[in-house]
Amino acid sequence: MSRMTRQQAVGTLVDGIQQDLDAANAIQALLERQFDAALRHQSAELGALAAELAPALDAMDARRRQRVALVRALHGQEGTMGGFIATQAEPGRTTLAAAWTELERLVLACKAATTRNSNLLAEQFSLMGRVLHGGDGTYAPR
């Protein structure tokens, strides 16, 4: 791989944020579909959604790692996205800051949806275990 110029690195960072915005919106929609499928006990749909989510999350994580590396290459080991954004010229800085803020919001929303979905699936698993194995005596004769 050839070395990037500063301008190429900045372009890659900006493009990666936009790609992550698109990905985060798609992931959020998939997580909503996952929740609906879990509520309806649609195991085939849950499997299909997991197959869609995994590569989307992997690609987003790869862009995050690249973003960290590029920011550190441009601004040193302690470089941050906030610091990078602050060095950008207007009008791009405002647009980039808004995109970064939206990405942070979407990531938090996806994390909350993932927690919600995980809690639902864990509760369903626990309930089925109790029904099948009589774990807490709910169905034991009195």
GIDABEL-V776578 format. One line per field, one symbol per residue. psi: psi as a letter, one per 20 degrees, with the letter a starting at -180 (. if undefined). burial: 1 if it has 24 or more other C-alpha atoms within 12 Angstrom, else 0. Layout:
# GIDABEL-V776578
psi=???
burial=???
This chain:
# GIDABEL-V776578
psi=pqqqrghggggggghhgghhggghggggghhghggghghjlnhghggghhhhgghghghhhghgggggggghhhjrhjqrhgggghiqqqihggggggggggggggghhggghggggggghgggggghghghjlhjjhjqq.
burial=0000000011011101111110111111011111100100000001001100100110010011001101100100000010011000000000011011001001100100110010001000000000000000000000
